[in-house]
Amino acid sequence: MNSGRFNIPQFEYYREFDKTTAEFDKANGRPKYFWYRVDKLFLKEMSKADGELRKEFNDEEQLDNFLMGKPIKKLTPPDIFKFPWKYADNIKAESEIKFGKTLWQKFTSFLMIDL
C-alpha cells in the first residue's frame, strides 16, 4: 500500500498491517484510525479542496493536449491531501471510536473464508 495514494477511509482499518504504511504513519505522526476519528466538518473541508483541485484540472482540455502531443498540466495536490491529520482540528480520542463494519468491509465480507 502506498501511503500517499491510499490515505482513504476504505483502507483505514488495514493501514497498520502494511509495514511501509505503518512506518510512514509513525514517522509522520498520523493518528491511528484517523478517518474513523475525524469530524464531519473536516470531511466537508476535504471535499471542498477536492472540488477546487478538480476545477483547476480540466479533463477534456488535458485529453485534447494528450492527443495533440501537447504538454499535460501537472497538478501538485495541496498538503491537506498528503497529511490531512495535520489540518484536522477535532480528532476524537481513540477510545471514542465505535467500530462497525464499513461499507467496504460489508461488501467484501463474502470473500472471507473460515478455515
Disulfide bonds with the S-S distance in Angstrom:
none
